[in-house]
Amino acid sequence: MATTAVADTTLLLKEVIANLYILVNNAHGYQDEQTKENIANEIKRLVSNLIDLCQTSQRLPTYIPLDIIEYVERSRNPDIYTREFVELIMRYNQELKGRTDAFASFRDVLGREMYSAIPEIQTEVRNIVEAAGGSLR
């Protein structure tokens, strides 16, 4: 349903653009009474296409997060909300990267210590650490 609505909306937008292009050409090359009729007919087609476009676009799936709606209702700029959201995500990503690096370092240290402390399982420790992307060096 959604892809049909998108395709229909795209087609109607192209038709509206074509209507406007024809109107510009007719207005630019205005010659006689026939041109006047052509312009009137094209305006009728344009209005019809705009009505169809309005009705078709209502079927499009749209979702606006409630946070953004509340932000706008408080007379705030949604671009500021977006910027703050991106900054928050960047901060979380940095924190997650720090944790990932810390766990990777811990994995390598633990692997080295186990490798040197328990000679019976050296092969298994090496395989596990290397499979996890670490190194015993």
MDAnalysis code that builds the backbone (N, CA, C; Angstrom):
import MDAnalysis as mda
import numpy as np

u = mda.Universe.empty(411, n_residues=137, atom_resindex=np.repeat(np.arange(137), 3), trajectory=True)
u.add_TopologyAttr("name", ["N", "CA", "C"] * 137)
u.add_TopologyAttr("resid", np.arange(1, 138))
u.add_TopologyAttr("resname", ["MET", "ALA", "THR", "THR", "ALA", "VAL", "ALA", "ASP", "THR", "THR", "LEU", "LEU", "LEU", "LYS", "GLU", "VAL", "ILE", "ALA", "ASN", "LEU", "TYR", "ILE", "LEU", "VAL", "ASN", "ASN", "ALA", "HIS", "GLY", "TYR", "GLN", "ASP", "GLU", "GLN", "THR", "LYS", "GLU", "ASN", "ILE", "ALA", "ASN", "GLU", "ILE", "LYS", "ARG", "LEU", "VAL", "SER", "ASN", "LEU", "ILE", "ASP", "LEU", "CYS", "GLN", "THR", "SER", "GLN", "ARG", "LEU", "PRO", "THR", "TYR", "ILE", "PRO", "LEU", "ASP", "ILE", "ILE", "GLU", "TYR", "VAL", "GLU", "ARG", "SER", "ARG", "ASN", "PRO", "ASP", "ILE", "TYR", "THR", "ARG", "GLU", "PHE", "VAL", "GLU", "LEU", "ILE", "MET", "ARG", "TYR", "ASN", "GLN", "GLU", "LEU", "LYS", "GLY", "ARG", "THR", "ASP", "ALA", "PHE", "ALA", "SER", "PHE", "ARG", "ASP", "VAL", "LEU", "GLY", "ARG", "GLU", "MET", "TYR", "SER", "ALA", "ILE", "PRO", "GLU", "ILE", "GLN", "THR", "GLU", "VAL", "ARG", "ASN", "ILE", "VAL", "GLU", "ALA", "ALA", "GLY", "GLY", "SER", "LEU", "ARG"])
u.atoms.positions = np.array([
    [0.831, -1.198, 0.000],
    [0.000, 0.000, 0.000],
    [0.864, 1.247, 0.000],
    [1.895, 1.253, 0.838],
    [2.735, 2.447, 0.953],
    [3.506, 2.699, -0.330],
    [4.037, 1.628, -0.942],
    [4.794, 1.834, -2.174],
    [3.884, 2.301, -3.293],
    [2.638, 1.839, -3.307],
    [1.684, 2.313, -4.304],
    [1.394, 3.790, -4.095],
    [1.208, 4.201, -2.859],
    [0.942, 5.608, -2.559],
    [2.135, 6.472, -2.941],
    [3.337, 5.986, -2.683],
    [4.538, 6.743, -3.049],
    [4.640, 6.858, -4.565],
    [4.400, 5.759, -5.268],
    [4.466, 5.785, -6.732],
    [3.395, 6.709, -7.309],
    [2.178, 6.623, -6.765],
    [1.098, 7.498, -7.237],
    [1.424, 8.964, -6.977],
    [1.954, 9.247, -5.802],
    [2.308, 10.627, -5.459],
    [3.405, 11.141, -6.370],
    [4.389, 10.313, -6.645],
    [5.474, 10.705, -7.547],
    [4.934, 11.007, -8.938],
    [4.057, 10.154, -9.423],
    [3.462, 10.365, -10.743],
    [2.662, 11.664, -10.782],
    [1.873, 11.908, -9.755],
    [1.073, 13.134, -9.713],
    [1.952, 14.378, -9.607],
    [3.043, 14.291, -8.871],
    [3.975, 15.424, -8.801],
    [4.553, 15.730, -10.177],
    [4.898, 14.678, -10.906],
    [5.421, 14.875, -12.266],
    [4.369, 15.513, -13.168],
    [3.118, 15.107, -13.001],
    [2.041, 15.694, -13.801],
    [1.839, 17.164, -13.455],
    [1.921, 17.513, -12.172],
    [1.788, 18.916, -11.757],
    [2.918, 19.745, -12.355],
    [4.130, 19.211, -12.319],
    [5.269, 19.925, -12.908],
    [5.059, 20.111, -14.406],
    [4.554, 19.068, -15.068],
    [4.278, 19.178, -16.507],
    [3.199, 20.232, -16.767],
    [2.158, 20.255, -15.936],
    [1.111, 21.276, -16.080],
    [1.696, 22.673, -15.961],
    [2.521, 22.885, -14.975],
    [3.129, 24.204, -14.776],
    [4.030, 24.575, -15.950],
    [4.767, 23.611, -16.465],
    [5.646, 23.865, -17.608],
    [4.828, 24.278, -18.837],
    [3.743, 23.563, -19.070],
    [2.875, 23.894, -20.212],
    [2.269, 25.282, -20.030],
    [1.844, 25.596, -18.806],
    [1.286, 26.928, -18.541],
    [2.311, 28.026, -18.806],
    [3.537, 27.820, -18.383],
    [4.586, 28.820, -18.622],
    [4.805, 28.998, -20.118],
    [4.867, 27.897, -20.844],
    [5.070, 27.990, -22.295],
    [3.905, 28.685, -22.986],
    [2.693, 28.345, -22.586],
    [1.522, 28.985, -23.198],
    [1.477, 30.472, -22.874],
    [1.796, 30.818, -21.643],
    [1.777, 32.234, -21.265],
    [2.868, 33.001, -21.998],
    [4.010, 32.371, -22.174],
    [5.119, 33.046, -22.858],
    [4.817, 33.252, -24.345],
    [4.190, 32.260, -24.953],
    [3.913, 32.357, -26.386],
    [2.464, 32.711, -26.682],
    [1.847, 33.498, -25.823],
    [0.434, 33.863, -25.974],
    [0.197, 34.532, -27.324],
    [-0.777, 33.988, -28.107],
    [-1.011, 34.530, -29.440],
    [-2.460, 34.939, -29.676],
    [-3.376, 34.056, -29.384],
    [-4.759, 34.350, -29.753],
    [-5.735, 33.711, -28.772],
    [-6.983, 33.659, -29.203],
    [-8.058, 33.103, -28.374],
    [-7.833, 31.614, -28.082],
    [-7.249, 30.896, -29.032],
    [-6.966, 29.467, -28.826],
    [-5.984, 29.267, -27.667],
    [-4.990, 30.134, -27.564],
    [-4.024, 30.053, -26.464],
    [-4.727, 30.289, -25.136],
    [-5.688, 31.223, -25.137],
    [-6.437, 31.516, -23.914],
    [-7.208, 30.276, -23.460],
    [-7.829, 29.569, -24.404],
    [-8.559, 28.340, -24.078],
    [-7.604, 27.251, -23.580],
    [-6.441, 27.154, -24.236],
    [-5.445, 26.162, -23.804],
    [-4.991, 26.429, -22.373],
    [-4.776, 27.701, -22.056],
    [-4.356, 28.062, -20.699],
    [-5.458, 27.721, -19.698],
    [-6.710, 28.032, -20.035],
    [-7.833, 27.729, -19.139],
    [-7.956, 26.224, -18.911],
    [-7.828, 25.444, -19.982],
    [-7.908, 23.984, -19.851],
    [-6.742, 23.434, -19.025],
    [-5.560, 24.006, -19.237],
    [-4.389, 23.542, -18.489],
    [-4.517, 23.885, -17.005],
    [-5.093, 25.041, -16.705],
    [-5.321, 25.410, -15.302],
    [-6.308, 24.438, -14.658],
    [-7.344, 24.041, -15.400],
    [-8.299, 23.058, -14.871],
    [-7.606, 21.726, -14.592],
    [-6.736, 21.286, -15.524],
    [-5.993, 20.038, -15.308],
    [-5.047, 20.170, -14.110],
    [-4.422, 21.338, -13.974],
    [-3.518, 21.576, -12.848],
    [-4.274, 21.480, -11.522],
    [-5.425, 22.126, -11.446],
    [-6.229, 22.087, -10.218],
    [-6.661, 20.652, -9.921],
    [-7.082, 19.934, -10.947],
    [-7.490, 18.543, -10.770],
    [-6.318, 17.694, -10.264],
    [-5.146, 17.897, -10.859],
    [-3.965, 17.143, -10.423],
    [-3.551, 17.518, -9.005],
    [-3.690, 18.780, -8.642],
    [-3.359, 19.202, -7.279],
    [-4.319, 18.586, -6.259],
    [-5.593, 18.510, -6.610],
    [-6.575, 17.867, -5.725],
    [-6.236, 16.388, -5.565],
    [-5.951, 15.715, -6.695],
    [-5.570, 14.298, -6.637],
    [-4.300, 14.104, -5.812],
    [-3.348, 15.007, -5.991],
    [-2.094, 14.925, -5.241],
    [-2.341, 15.066, -3.744],
    [-3.194, 15.989, -3.387],
    [-3.520, 16.202, -1.973],
    [-4.173, 14.952, -1.381],
    [-5.090, 14.352, -2.106],
    [-5.774, 13.155, -1.616],
    [-4.832, 11.954, -1.554],
    [-3.982, 11.814, -2.560],
    [-3.048, 10.687, -2.594],
    [-1.986, 10.814, -1.513],
    [-1.531, 12.028, -1.275],
    [-0.464, 12.217, -0.287],
    [-0.941, 11.897, 1.130],
    [-2.230, 11.934, 1.365],
    [-2.756, 11.595, 2.690],
    [-2.606, 10.108, 2.996],
    [-2.421, 9.290, 1.965],
    [-2.227, 7.851, 2.161],
    [-0.777, 7.497, 2.460],
    [0.116, 8.478, 2.323],
    [1.530, 8.204, 2.568],
    [1.765, 7.924, 4.045],
    [2.606, 6.951, 4.334],
    [2.913, 6.672, 5.742],
    [3.846, 7.750, 6.294],
    [3.373, 8.467, 7.278],
    [4.208, 9.493, 7.894],
    [4.213, 9.266, 9.394],
    [5.366, 9.472, 9.973],
    [5.503, 9.339, 11.412],
    [6.413, 10.459, 11.898],
    [5.899, 11.256, 12.777],
    [6.693, 12.308, 13.399],
    [6.738, 11.977, 14.884],
    [7.935, 11.818, 15.437],
    [8.034, 11.482, 16.860],
    [7.332, 12.520, 17.736],
    [6.704, 12.041, 18.789],
    [5.967, 12.903, 19.711],
    [6.877, 13.962, 20.324],
    [8.145, 13.612, 20.559],
    [9.096, 14.578, 21.124],
    [9.227, 15.811, 20.235],
    [9.282, 15.593, 18.935],
    [9.437, 16.723, 18.007],
    [8.174, 17.573, 17.989],
    [7.018, 16.933, 18.020],
    [5.765, 17.690, 18.038],
    [5.696, 18.560, 19.287],
    [6.041, 17.982, 20.438],
    [6.039, 18.767, 21.681],
    [7.063, 19.893, 21.617],
    [8.189, 19.628, 21.024],
    [9.248, 20.634, 20.899],
    [8.756, 21.826, 20.084],
    [8.082, 21.543, 18.977],
    [7.556, 22.615, 18.119],
    [6.427, 23.355, 18.825],
    [5.585, 22.624, 19.555],
    [4.492, 23.270, 20.281],
    [4.997, 24.241, 21.341],
    [6.198, 24.007, 21.841],
    [6.802, 24.929, 22.806],
    [7.572, 26.044, 22.097],
    [7.301, 26.223, 20.817],
    [7.920, 27.274, 19.987],
    [9.432, 27.120, 19.898],
    [9.889, 25.888, 19.839],
    [11.317, 25.619, 19.688],
    [11.577, 25.173, 18.260],
    [12.792, 25.349, 17.820],
    [13.193, 24.995, 16.465],
    [13.526, 23.499, 16.413],
    [12.885, 22.733, 15.515],
    [13.185, 21.296, 15.440],
    [14.626, 21.013, 15.011],
    [15.276, 21.965, 14.338],
    [16.684, 21.777, 13.984],
    [17.548, 21.707, 15.238],
    [17.180, 22.493, 16.255],
    [17.917, 22.464, 17.521],
    [17.728, 21.100, 18.180],
    [16.498, 20.580, 18.122],
    [16.225, 19.250, 18.673],
    [17.108, 18.218, 17.973],
    [17.173, 18.303, 16.650],
    [17.978, 17.356, 15.879],
    [19.448, 17.454, 16.266],
    [19.948, 18.681, 16.382],
    [21.351, 18.877, 16.751],
    [21.625, 18.297, 18.142],
    [20.728, 18.571, 19.101],
    [20.903, 18.041, 20.454],
    [20.858, 16.514, 20.457],
    [19.968, 15.952, 19.650],
    [19.849, 14.499, 19.560],
    [21.128, 13.891, 18.986],
    [21.656, 14.504, 17.932],
    [22.894, 14.012, 17.319],
    [24.051, 14.103, 18.312],
    [24.131, 15.212, 19.052],
    [25.194, 15.358, 20.054],
    [25.070, 14.293, 21.143],
    [23.843, 14.000, 21.555],
    [23.617, 12.966, 22.565],
    [24.065, 11.600, 22.047],
    [23.712, 11.287, 20.815],
    [24.104, 10.009, 20.215],
    [25.624, 9.922, 20.092],
    [26.258, 11.028, 19.707],
    [27.722, 11.035, 19.608],
    [28.356, 10.766, 20.973],
    [27.789, 11.362, 22.013],
    [28.306, 11.153, 23.368],
    [28.149, 9.682, 23.773],
    [26.980, 9.093, 23.478],
    [26.764, 7.678, 23.782],
    [27.729, 6.796, 22.986],
    [27.946, 7.137, 21.716],
    [28.871, 6.363, 20.889],
    [30.292, 6.420, 21.443],
    [30.708, 7.592, 21.905],
    [32.044, 7.716, 22.495],
    [32.151, 6.867, 23.760],
    [31.106, 6.901, 24.568],
    [31.101, 6.100, 25.793],
    [31.161, 4.613, 25.460],
    [30.377, 4.201, 24.464],
    [30.363, 2.800, 24.052],
    [31.717, 2.384, 23.489],
    [32.349, 3.257, 22.711],
    [33.679, 2.953, 22.183],
    [34.678, 2.798, 23.322],
    [34.592, 3.658, 24.324],
    [35.468, 3.537, 25.486],
    [35.279, 2.213, 26.199],
    [34.038, 1.817, 26.363],
    [33.762, 0.531, 27.015],
    [34.304, -0.623, 26.177],
    [34.075, -0.548, 24.863],
    [34.546, -1.604, 23.969],
    [36.063, -1.723, 24.028],
    [36.743, -0.589, 23.981],
    [38.207, -0.600, 24.063],
    [38.675, -1.151, 25.407],
    [37.977, -0.790, 26.485],
    [38.350, -1.284, 27.815],
    [38.171, -2.798, 27.901],
    [37.057, -3.308, 27.370],
    [36.840, -4.753, 27.390],
    [37.858, -5.478, 26.513],
    [38.221, -4.882, 25.378],
    [39.228, -5.497, 24.508],
    [40.573, -5.563, 25.223],
    [40.920, -4.501, 25.902],
    [42.176, -4.481, 26.657],
    [42.138, -5.514, 27.783],
    [41.005, -5.579, 28.473],
    [40.845, -6.563, 29.547],
    [40.955, -7.980, 29.000],
    [40.343, -8.236, 27.838],
    [40.399, -9.558, 27.205],
    [41.850, -9.956, 26.948],
    [42.632, -9.021, 26.397],
    [44.029, -9.318, 26.081],
    [44.857, -9.556, 27.344],
    [44.670, -8.719, 28.358],
    [45.419, -8.877, 29.614],
    [45.048, -10.197, 30.286],
    [43.747, -10.481, 30.360],
    [43.298, -11.735, 30.971],
    [43.849, -12.927, 30.202],
    [43.806, -12.858, 28.882],
    [44.336, -13.948, 28.060],
    [45.821, -14.163, 28.291],
    [46.601, -13.079, 28.339],
    [48.049, -13.205, 28.591],
    [48.320, -13.823, 29.965],
    [47.577, -13.338, 30.969],
    [47.784, -13.857, 32.325],
    [47.407, -15.336, 32.423],
    [46.299, -15.707, 31.813],
    [45.888, -17.116, 31.841],
    [46.859, -17.973, 31.036],
    [47.333, -17.445, 29.919],
    [48.269, -18.166, 29.058],
    [49.554, -18.483, 29.817],
    [50.041, -17.501, 30.567],
    [51.298, -17.723, 31.294],
    [51.088, -18.479, 32.608],
    [49.923, -18.363, 33.206],
    [49.695, -18.976, 34.515],
    [49.253, -20.430, 34.424],
    [48.539, -20.796, 33.371],
    [47.992, -22.156, 33.274],
    [48.472, -22.777, 31.959],
    [49.621, -23.430, 31.964],
    [50.184, -23.974, 30.724],
    [49.320, -25.073, 30.087],
    [48.492, -25.755, 30.869],
    [47.682, -26.850, 30.319],
    [46.635, -26.355, 29.313],
    [46.214, -25.113, 29.427],
    [45.147, -24.614, 28.540],
    [45.642, -23.507, 27.602],
    [46.948, -23.470, 27.356],
    [47.498, -22.409, 26.514],
    [46.892, -22.412, 25.113],
    [46.718, -23.585, 24.531],
    [46.161, -23.667, 23.174],
    [44.737, -23.125, 23.142],
    [43.925, -23.522, 24.102],
    [42.543, -23.059, 24.155],
    [42.471, -21.551, 24.384],
    [43.315, -21.046, 25.288],
    [43.317, -19.604, 25.571],
    [43.699, -18.832, 24.316],
    [44.766, -19.294, 23.621],
    [45.194, -18.613, 22.402],
    [44.068, -18.622, 21.359],
    [43.425, -19.762, 21.169],
    [42.338, -19.862, 20.181],
    [41.177, -18.928, 20.522],
    [40.807, -18.889, 21.779],
    [39.677, -18.047, 22.203],
    [40.006, -16.571, 22.035],
    [41.193, -16.169, 22.483],
    [41.570, -14.753, 22.385],
    [41.668, -14.329, 20.926],
    [42.274, -15.154, 20.080],
    [42.392, -14.807, 18.661],
    [41.033, -14.817, 17.968],
    [40.150, -15.741, 18.351],
    [38.807, -15.777, 17.758],
    [38.005, -14.535, 18.134],
    [38.317, -13.972, 19.304],
    [37.616, -12.762, 19.752],
    [38.273, -11.496, 19.212],
    [39.316, -11.663, 18.393],
    [39.954, -10.496, 17.789],
    [41.083, -9.924, 18.610],
    [41.537, -10.654, 19.604],
    [42.591, -10.152, 20.480],
    [43.949, -10.712, 20.132],
    [44.895, -10.400, 20.986],
    [46.269, -10.839, 20.783],
    [46.900, -11.113, 22.141],
    [47.752, -12.133, 22.174],
    [48.449, -12.465, 23.413],
    [49.792, -11.753, 23.513],
    [50.140, -10.919, 22.578],
    [51.427, -10.221, 22.591],
    [51.350, -8.960, 23.366],
])
